[in-house]
Each structure stands twice: as structure tokens, then as C-alpha cells.
Amino acid sequence: MTMLDVAADVIQTPAQTSAPLDVAKVRAEFPILKETVYGRPLVYLDSAASAQKPRTVIEAVSRAYETSYSNVHRGAHRLSQLATDAFEDARETVARFVNAESADEIVFTRNATEALNLVAASYGRTFLTRGDEIVLTEMEHHANIVPWQLLRDEIGVVLRVVPIDDDGVLRLEALADLIGPRTRLVAITHCSNVLGTVTPLKEIVALAHGHGVPVVVDGSQGIVHAGVDVRDLDVDFYAFTGHKLYGPSGIGVLYGKRAWLERMPPYQGGGEMIDHVSFAETTFKAPPHRFEAGTPPIVQAIGLAAAVRYVSALGMEAIRAHEQALLAQATEALAGMGDVRIFGRAPGKAAIISFLVGSLHPYDVAAVLDRAGIAVRVGQHCAEPLMGRLGVDGTVRASFALYNDGTDVEALVEGIHKAKRMLGG
């Protein structure tokens, strides 16, 4: 395969389909699922933290390094041209995936955390002043709390927090009450990484925009479990990360409406993002390059594009239907145990189950599951304020993905029974 063939392969976008998932075929496309843990087949239920990678993503990354790697945009040689084409096509691929108006509205970052920090630093310092209010929710990941706290400490903005009910449903009427004359931004998760609650974004955006308030969304979990159309949602900013979407780590995305990005100053300074530099002054490129200082995550973006093409070919509706079936199976089985407490019962929630087993410590339960080859997450899940709202120190979390099947659910249930026997629960 020549470098020209590689470039053509990188930019090809398969047609979408909504056919039911062939789970056996899907599982065969993830090499790591053939591995064993402590001599047992791997049951991977930690995709909400980081998803595994299909062979097509692994191969796209390998090909880029092996056949066409170079720095992008300014090289005069053929490798640089190929790498630039593949990198900028990745931007186009992501833009189509979220239905952005233009690829210029797609900023590549290291992860969703950096994307949210970019908005806090650039938008926040430009448009917010002391006493202005930012509305958050009790469900937020630390990545959508701490940047706003830093901004609060720097310029004196005020944070308002929307509560949830005992089922993990966002109290929309409370959100409406909190939006006032000093509200300047609503920063909200699309899907809770603990509860699986999917927030009603269209209603929230319409409510906020009715008061002239822009909305920034942490979409790290939301974009994985359902299709996202940023123009239909009318969000102002939408951040997500590649490694949860079956792509590489080290790549994130910030979608921003062009009207906002053009008014925002750079987040970091250095090479690539400049138009002209002298010791007297510097002028900057237009978005998105204004926000991409230094060498960008070139190969990671190419890998993300491969992941986007992969899930698009499977069909986001088919993926969601499959995950919802697994969620229903797991919820029924865990609830039937009697002493398993499930956190999050919001209608339409994503395929995430956080739970506790009787009086057993969650770390002990997770350790027993690990020895059985079952990978789950345990602790506060970077959502310590939410844990306080739930009245617990932490939970066990099982999260389901397109490569899981019913036998994984059965293994989880048997693993919990084993933990109860071993730990006296």
C-alpha cells in the first residue's frame, strides 16, 4: 500500500446503517477482548472510563505512523502534505458526525477536560465579570466543575447548582428558577457518568437562549450512546473526548459556534496559532487554528476519524438499542438480588449502572470482580459532589458498550454473587 493509498483510505467515509448489531462480529473486531485476566476471559465493563479500540482504529494509527507521519500545515514535502490532508480530513469527519455547519467550528484538544478549560479560560475571561453567574448541575464531572471554580477564584463569578431528584432526574423547574438577570452561562453534562441520566438538552438550550444565555455541554458520555446533532440541539459549545468513543487517548474535540469562536481570544500561545509575530505584537489565525497552539495531536485525530467512521457504519441507533437491551437485562438482574442498591433510575438513561452491594465496601466488591476477569470502575468517578448528594463515599460502576453481550451481564451477576459469598454480604 502506497502513501497515496493510505491517504485515500483515511478519508473514506462508509455509509451509515441502522441494521441490528452483529455482536459476535463486533466483538471479533476488538483484539483485546481475546485476552484473559487471571486466566479468565476478559469481561470489560469500564467503557465509561475509556472504551476499547477496534482493529480499524489501531490500524489507522499504525499506518499513519508507518507510512505518512510528519508534522502538518507548513511542510513543503510530500509526507507533510499527506499528514496535513489526513489531519484536516479528520476535522471534516468529526464536523459531519456532529453536523457542525463548518469544519472551522471543530477545535482539536487533548481531551474533553482541555476543551472545557478552553471555554472557561477564553470565553470566561472575555465575556464574564465579577458577580456574573454560571449555572451547573449536581451531576457534573469534576472537569465541568473545577474550571469554573478556577474562574470564580480569578474574577469573582458565582456558581449556581441545579439539583436532581432521588431518581437522578434533573429538576428542570429548578434550572428555570436559577436562570436570572446575572446568568451568563449554563454549563451542563449531556449524560451523567455516574447515573446514566441523559439531560433534556433541547429544552435546556431553549430555556437558556430564551434568556440570552449560551450553553456549554460536557458531551463525553452523551456522544457515545446516541447521535449528536449540534445544530438541532442549538448548543453553543459541545466538548467530548476520543478515547471514550473507541478512538485513541490524547484527542478531544470542542465544537463551538463560529460566532463565539471568532470573538474568543487564544487559550494558549505558541506556534501554529499565529498569523504574524514580532516583539512588538502578535496577530492570530482564525478559528479553529487560533486555539491549537503547537504541534497538534495529528495521529490521534486520524485515529478518532477512524473511530467515528466505525460507529457511523454500525449506526448510532443500532448501538443505542443494543446497549439499552443490556441495561434492561442488567438492571432487572441486579434489582432482583434485593440487597443491591442501584443509583440512577431516570427514564431513558444510558447504559451505565452504579451500585452498592449490601454493606460490602465497593472496593472489595470490585476486587472480587477483577479476580473473576470482570473490569468495572469503583470510587467517586470524578463526581465527588454527586456522591455527597447520594450520601455515599463511592459506588461500583458497570458501563456497557457496543461490544458487550448478554454473557457479560451474566458474568457480572455471578461475580456479585461470588463477592457476597466471599465477603459475607
Secondary structure, DSSP 8 states (H G I E B T S, - for coil): --HHHHHHHHH-----------HHHHHHT-GGGG-EETTEE-EE-BTTT-----HHHHHHHHHHHHHS----SS--SHHHHHHHHHHHHHHHHHHHHHT-S-GGGEEEESSHHHHHHHIIIIIHHHH--TT-EEEEETT--GGGTHHHHHHHHHH--EEEEE-B-TTS-B-HHHHHHH--TTEEEEEEESB-TTT--B--HHHHHHHHHHTT--EEEE-TTHHHHS---HHHHT-SEEEEESGGGTS-SS-EEEEE-HHHHTTS--SS-SSSSEEEE-SS-EEE--TTGGG--SS--HHHHHHHHHHHHHHHHH-HHHHHHHHHHHHHHHHHHHHTTSSEEEE---TT--SEEEEEETT--HHHHHHHHHHTTEE-EEE-TT-HHHHHHHT-S-EEEEE--TT--HHHHHHHHHHHHHHHHHHT-
